[in-house]
Amino acid sequence: MSQRRDHWSSNAGLVLAATGSAIGLGNLWKFPFITWENNGGAFVLVYLICIAAVGLPIMMAELLIGRRSQKSAVGALKEAVASKWPGGRWLGGVVGFWGVLAGFILLSYYTVIAGWSLFYFVKTMGWTFGGYPAGMSAGDLFTGQALNTGLQLLLSLGFSVATIAIVYFGVSKGIERIARIFLPILFGILLLMLVSALSMSGAGEALAHIFRPNFAELERGAVLEALGHSFFTLSLGMGAMITYGSYISRKHSVVKASGAIVALDTLIALIATVVMFSVIFSVAGMRDEVGGSTVGMLFISLPELFYSEVPFGVVLGPLFYVLVALAALTSTISLLEVVSAYLIDQRGITRKKATTGAGAAIFLFTTFAVLSIPGLLGVSTEGFFSGIEIFAGKVGWFATADHFVSNWMLPTGGFFITLAAGWFMTRESTRGELADGSEPRWFHYGAWRFFIRWVAPIAVAAIIVFVIRGTDFS
Ligand code: PHE
């Protein structure tokens, strides 16, 4: 029937590729700014709890569902549900398709922010050779480029083409190779930035803001946002990890891989946030510049650090933004891979046609995201795309899509994945995948099963109900 399935060449290959999917703009761009908007402390704590109690068990569930069936999201979920309920294949199909749709929408706006990193790469390169402009308003620079529609279309088009080109060549040749090279470098640079940031005057205040919980500051919607983000940042709830899991061969441990992916992802997000907050609390005027458009925090607060604090910052600046682009790229390829793998496995379309066709269709929606940037930045709510407000405070197509995908689609998808792994698959089959003798010592199958059957689904359902009953849908 089908060709031989491509596999990761080694365990490290999978960990790197899946970590590459997990680590992305969610860690570097989104987590810091939503932490800022939700007043740090308590939000971060809720987020960490979600990662440990919901994210980690679901990570194992997705990888095992993929590895067991050796199929991508839709096919794998059909099989998982059918193991105890043969008539329920359709439900698995629906959930899988829901994930494919989430990937489609997510990719459409994700590419836009990825484009910003390309712009900043070129900019910082200019500063490295021409000097950092004295008295520059980082906030104005950011808004200026973001509102330049032509530029935005060009940047996101460039990024889309790069994504399509890699997925076109398939899993081990494209995806694994890229992640292998750039992840270690990204980690190194971030550590260097952390050291510099911690020596700045506002570091203490930054740490307190991030790690000292103040529950009075926690809003109802923030709990959903923390949950939604734990799915977003780990690439869960939409079948990306199922799809990557389907390329794991029998030799490799799902548990070890999950532990490593979750730990690395969380670490990177926290480091990035500490770095950014330290700059904001240390540099005079930075708070106001960032305040205007928190979505641009990554691009507003860091240039200052490179050009004044970090040793060799002038060299590291451009390098850092290339790494941001690469981090985004290893995530966009996993998103496109989900959509393409669906077309390839379920619809029998060739990889080449699937990747280019899906990529082009998604790009159409990317243009909508670009057209909605004024609404996103709150500069103007004129025009169809910038003016939509379905969820309170989320203005424009971009913000609406982001809110809907991360806070609603991914958690609901994740909810059904817990049911598939915890209730529909047999104990023997999940045990066979997780506890196959290769698992690490800390792993306890009974504990995982308890989390996946009870803790994760109940927590997700409870948070969703809690937010819906709070009348506001935001
Ligand atoms: N996890 C990625 C990030 O944090 C985003 C992503 C979500 C990628 C879902 C794939 C699937 O940037």
Boltz pocket constraint, residues with backbone or C-beta under 6 A from the ligand:
constraints:
  - pocket:
      binder: B
      contacts: [[A, 21], [A, 22], [A, 23], [A, 24], [A, 25], [A, 26], [A, 27], [A, 106], [A, 231], [A, 232], [A, 233], [A, 234], [A, 235], [A, 236], [A, 238], [A, 240], [A, 327], [A, 331], [A, 332], [A, 334], [A, 335]]
      max_distance: 6.0
